[in-house]
Amino acid sequence: MLLGALLFLTIAGTSSFGLYRYVSTSSRFAVKTILVEGAAHRSQPDLARKAGVELGTNVFSIDLEAARRGLLSDPWIERATIDRKLPGTLRIHVTEREPLALAALDGELYLTSRGGEVFKRVEPGDPVDFPLITGLGSTGELVRDREGLMASIRRAQELIADYARLGPRSHGLQEVHVTAEGTFELLVGRDGVRLVLGKPPYRQKIERAARVLAETARRKGQPLVIFLDNEAHPERVVARLR
């Protein structure tokens, strides 16, 4: 009985090895299709290259976790999964980061996503039609005080969202400047009207600025700076004309 059991295990092991060898080398399981879902800024060839997968490769010879790590090395990719669909398909699903604003650091432009994350330097072909955040300092802040830098970007992004809801359509937001004191100034409209906001809260200040811009336009005036930073009398707004 013991010899029989040993013989059975040997045969079973040999069969399993043979099966593994077959499926891992057979052309029947060669990759014929690479499906990509969720990508807008990266093409199918780009993602296949990042994942390290090629057509013709045996699907069972691909390390899926290593392929996923390769996808995540692309700054556009926030989350990624990759799986096999037999006999010869690889399916890649990615979630890309959503840029919300540009950030100026050391004279270079970077894309920022939600949470204040600086995720990549702007390169040819990248989208750039976003408000610009200035006054952040240098790229060294990403090492010295990453959380502080991200917090400043988050506050600027919140201000961008508030202006999109409450600001006048006639004066689109161009730039958010972080002052040395940690307050904010906005540059709006084609002529670059500067809104000096001072300390928060900012929503009422944006609404006041919208009313002032509408009134100066009605009077054919051209404002240069609108001061909304009077903390003692926040209802008072001063406009300096060109």
C-alpha positions as CSV (number, residue, x, y, z in Angstrom):
1,M,0.0,0.0,0.0
2,L,2.8,2.4,0.9
3,L,4.6,1.7,-2.4
4,G,1.3,2.2,-4.3
5,A,0.8,5.6,-2.6
6,L,4.3,6.7,-3.4
7,L,3.9,5.7,-7.0
8,F,0.5,7.6,-7.2
9,L,2.1,10.8,-5.8
10,T,5.0,10.5,-8.2
11,I,2.7,10.1,-11.1
12,A,0.5,13.0,-9.9
13,G,3.5,15.3,-9.4
14,T,4.8,14.4,-12.8
15,S,1.4,15.1,-14.4
16,S,1.1,18.5,-12.6
17,F,4.6,19.5,-13.7
18,G,3.8,18.5,-17.2
19,L,0.5,20.5,-17.2
20,Y,2.3,23.6,-15.8
21,R,5.0,23.2,-18.5
22,Y,2.3,22.9,-21.2
23,V,0.2,26.0,-20.2
24,S,3.3,28.2,-19.5
25,T,4.8,27.5,-22.9
26,S,1.9,26.7,-25.2
27,S,1.2,29.2,-28.0
28,R,-2.5,28.7,-27.2
29,F,-2.0,30.9,-24.2
30,A,0.0,33.6,-26.0
31,V,-1.2,37.2,-25.4
32,K,-3.2,38.2,-28.5
33,T,-5.1,41.1,-27.0
34,I,-4.3,43.8,-24.4
35,L,-7.4,45.6,-23.3
36,V,-7.1,49.0,-21.5
37,E,-9.9,50.7,-19.5
38,G,-10.0,54.1,-17.8
39,A,-7.0,55.7,-19.6
40,A,-7.3,59.2,-21.0
41,H,-3.8,60.6,-20.9
42,R,-1.9,57.3,-21.7
43,S,-2.4,55.1,-24.8
44,Q,-2.6,51.3,-24.8
45,P,1.0,51.0,-26.0
46,D,2.2,53.4,-23.3
47,L,0.5,51.3,-20.6
48,A,1.6,48.0,-22.0
49,R,5.2,49.2,-22.0
50,K,4.9,50.4,-18.4
51,A,3.5,47.1,-17.4
52,G,6.2,45.2,-19.3
53,V,3.8,43.1,-21.3
54,E,4.0,42.3,-25.0
55,L,1.8,40.5,-27.5
56,G,2.9,36.9,-28.0
57,T,4.0,36.5,-24.4
58,N,2.5,33.5,-22.5
59,V,-0.1,34.9,-20.2
60,F,1.0,32.5,-17.4
61,S,4.6,33.7,-17.5
62,I,3.6,37.3,-16.7
63,D,4.0,38.5,-13.1
64,L,0.8,40.4,-12.6
65,E,2.0,42.2,-9.4
66,A,5.2,43.3,-11.1
67,A,3.1,44.5,-14.0
68,R,0.8,46.5,-11.7
69,R,3.8,48.1,-10.0
70,G,5.1,49.1,-13.4
71,L,1.8,50.8,-14.2
72,L,1.9,52.7,-10.9
73,S,5.3,54.1,-11.7
74,D,3.6,56.4,-14.3
75,P,2.7,59.6,-12.5
76,W,-0.7,59.8,-14.2
77,I,-1.7,56.5,-12.8
78,E,-3.3,56.6,-9.3
79,R,-4.6,53.0,-9.1
80,A,-4.2,50.0,-11.4
81,T,-5.3,46.4,-11.8
82,I,-4.3,43.8,-14.4
83,D,-5.7,40.3,-14.9
84,R,-5.8,37.5,-17.3
85,K,-8.8,36.5,-19.5
86,L,-8.0,33.1,-21.0
87,P,-6.9,32.0,-23.4
88,G,-5.0,35.1,-24.6
89,T,-6.2,38.4,-23.2
90,L,-4.7,40.8,-20.6
91,R,-7.1,43.4,-19.2
92,I,-5.6,46.5,-17.7
93,H,-7.8,48.9,-15.7
94,V,-6.4,52.2,-14.5
95,T,-7.6,55.2,-12.6
96,E,-5.8,58.4,-13.6
97,R,-5.1,61.4,-11.4
98,E,-7.4,64.4,-12.1
99,P,-5.4,67.6,-12.4
100,L,-7.0,70.6,-10.7
101,A,-4.4,73.3,-10.9
102,L,-0.9,74.2,-12.0
103,A,1.8,75.0,-9.4
104,A,4.9,77.1,-10.1
105,L,8.0,75.7,-8.3
106,D,11.5,76.9,-9.1
107,G,10.3,78.4,-12.3
108,E,8.8,75.1,-13.5
109,L,5.2,74.2,-13.8
110,Y,3.7,71.1,-12.1
111,L,0.3,69.5,-12.2
112,T,-1.5,69.1,-8.9
113,S,-4.4,66.8,-8.1
114,R,-6.9,66.5,-5.3
115,G,-5.5,66.6,-1.8
116,G,-2.8,69.1,-2.9
117,E,-0.6,66.4,-4.4
118,V,2.1,67.6,-6.8
119,F,2.2,64.6,-9.2
120,K,4.2,65.6,-12.3
121,R,6.2,68.3,-14.0
122,V,4.3,69.7,-17.1
123,E,5.6,68.2,-20.3
124,P,4.6,68.7,-24.0
125,G,1.2,67.3,-24.5
126,D,0.0,67.7,-20.9
127,P,-3.1,69.7,-20.3
128,V,-2.4,73.2,-19.0
129,D,-5.7,75.0,-19.0
130,F,-5.9,75.4,-15.2
131,P,-5.5,78.2,-12.8
132,L,-1.9,78.7,-11.7
133,I,-0.8,78.6,-8.0
134,T,2.2,80.8,-7.2
135,G,4.1,81.8,-4.1
136,L,4.7,78.2,-3.0
137,G,8.5,78.4,-2.9
138,S,10.8,75.8,-4.4
139,T,10.7,72.1,-5.1
140,G,12.8,71.6,-2.0
141,E,9.6,72.1,0.0
142,L,8.5,68.7,-1.3
143,V,11.3,67.3,0.8
144,R,11.6,69.7,3.7
145,D,7.9,70.3,4.4
146,R,5.8,68.2,2.0
147,E,2.7,68.3,4.3
148,G,2.9,72.1,4.6
149,L,3.3,72.6,0.9
150,M,0.3,70.2,0.2
151,A,-1.8,72.1,2.7
152,S,-1.1,75.4,0.9
153,I,-2.1,73.8,-2.4
154,R,-5.2,72.3,-0.9
155,R,-6.3,75.7,0.4
156,A,-5.6,77.2,-3.0
157,Q,-7.6,74.4,-4.7
158,E,-10.6,75.1,-2.4
159,L,-10.4,78.8,-3.3
160,I,-10.4,77.8,-7.0
161,A,-13.5,75.8,-6.5
162,D,-15.2,78.6,-4.6
163,Y,-14.4,81.1,-7.3
164,A,-15.7,78.7,-10.0
165,R,-19.1,78.7,-8.1
166,L,-19.3,82.3,-6.9
167,G,-17.0,84.4,-9.1
168,P,-18.2,86.3,-12.2
169,R,-18.1,84.5,-15.5
170,S,-16.8,87.7,-17.1
171,H,-13.6,87.4,-15.1
172,G,-12.2,83.9,-15.2
173,L,-9.6,83.0,-12.5
174,Q,-6.1,83.0,-13.9
175,E,-3.8,82.8,-10.8
176,V,-3.9,82.2,-7.1
177,H,-1.0,83.7,-5.2
178,V,0.0,82.6,-1.7
179,T,1.5,85.5,0.1
180,A,4.3,85.3,2.6
181,E,1.7,85.7,5.4
182,G,-0.2,82.7,4.1
183,T,-3.1,84.7,2.8
184,F,-4.3,84.8,-0.8
185,E,-4.5,87.1,-3.8
186,L,-6.3,86.3,-7.0
187,L,-5.6,87.4,-10.6
188,V,-8.8,87.4,-12.6
189,G,-10.0,88.4,-16.1
190,R,-8.1,89.1,-19.3
191,D,-6.8,92.4,-17.9
192,G,-5.5,90.8,-14.8
193,V,-7.5,92.4,-12.0
194,R,-5.8,91.7,-8.6
195,L,-8.2,90.7,-5.8
196,V,-6.4,91.1,-2.4
197,L,-8.4,88.8,-0.2
198,G,-6.5,88.9,3.1
199,K,-7.6,86.4,5.7
200,P,-10.5,83.8,5.4
201,P,-13.4,83.2,5.1
202,Y,-13.3,83.9,1.4
203,R,-16.7,83.1,-0.1
204,Q,-18.3,86.4,0.9
205,K,-15.2,88.2,-0.3
206,I,-15.5,86.6,-3.7
207,E,-19.2,87.6,-3.8
208,R,-18.3,91.2,-3.0
209,A,-15.6,91.2,-5.6
210,A,-18.1,90.0,-8.2
211,R,-20.5,92.9,-7.3
212,V,-17.7,95.4,-7.6
213,L,-16.5,94.1,-10.9
214,A,-20.1,94.2,-12.2
215,E,-20.5,97.8,-11.0
216,T,-17.2,99.0,-12.4
217,A,-18.1,97.4,-15.8
218,R,-21.5,99.2,-15.7
219,R,-19.7,102.5,-15.2
220,K,-17.1,101.7,-17.9
221,G,-14.3,101.6,-15.3
222,Q,-11.3,99.4,-15.4
223,P,-10.2,98.2,-12.0
224,L,-6.6,97.4,-11.4
225,V,-6.8,96.2,-7.7
226,I,-9.7,95.4,-5.5
227,F,-8.9,95.3,-1.8
228,L,-11.1,93.0,0.3
229,D,-8.7,92.6,3.2
230,N,-10.1,95.1,5.7
231,E,-10.4,92.8,8.8
232,A,-12.0,95.5,11.0
233,H,-14.7,96.3,8.5
234,P,-14.9,93.4,6.0
235,E,-17.9,95.0,4.3
236,R,-15.7,97.8,3.0
237,V,-14.2,97.3,-0.4
238,V,-11.7,99.6,-2.0
239,A,-11.1,99.5,-5.8
240,R,-8.1,101.1,-7.5
241,L,-8.8,101.9,-11.1
242,R,-6.3,101.9,-14.0
